[in-house]
Amino acid sequence: MMGYGGYGGMLMWLILIIFAGVIIYFVVSQSKRTDNSIDSRGESPSEILKKRYAKGEISKEEFDRIKSEIEK
């Protein structure tokens, strides 16, 4: 019996490296999702406001109120 030496040891290290790689992949992809905010794409507040109004997320009154606050 070879115990943990030989191929059994290499297999254990390979599984550990693959497992660590999967964890790192998910951490990095989650941080990219978090960093991919609206501001990081270079959109101005006015552009964001116009898109929200066009999608129907806000009413005309809210649009006008927020627009006047942005332009101050």
N, C-alpha and C positions, 0 to 999 in steps of 0.2 A: 504494500500500500504506500502511496506517495503522500498522502495527507493533503495539505494545502500547497504543496510544491508542484512543480511541473505544469501541466496543462490546466489543472484545477485552479491553481493560483492565478494564472494568466486570465482564465475565464472570469474569475471573481473580480479582478481589476478591470477587465473590459466592461463588465456589467456596471461596476461602480462609475466608470468614466461616462458611459452612455446615460446612466441615471443623472449624473451631475450635469451633463450637456442638455438633457431635456429640461431640467429645472432652470438652468441659466436661460435657455430659449424662452420659456414661459415668463420669466422675470423681465427679460429684455422686451418681449412683445407687449407685455402689460405696461411697461414704462413708456413705450412708444405710443400706445393708445392714450395714456394719460397726458403725454406731452403734446399730442396732436390736438390741442385746443384751437378754438377759433382764432385767437390772437396770433398764434404761431404761423398761421397761413398768410398773414399779412393783410387781412381784411380790416378796413377802417370801421369804426363804430357805426358810421352812417350806412355803409354797405350792409352790415349785419342787420341793422334796423330795417332797411328796405326789404331784405330777404325775409325777415320775420313777418313783415306786413304782407308781402306778396304770398306767403304760405298761409296766411290767415291766422297766425299765432297771436297777433295783437289787433286791437280795433283801431279805427282811424283816430279816435281821441287819445288812445295810448301812444300811437305813432307820433301825433303832433306834440304831446307832452314830452315824450322822451327826446324827440328831435330838438325841441327848444332847450332842453337841459344839456344835450350834447354840444349844441352850438354856442353855449355860453362861454 
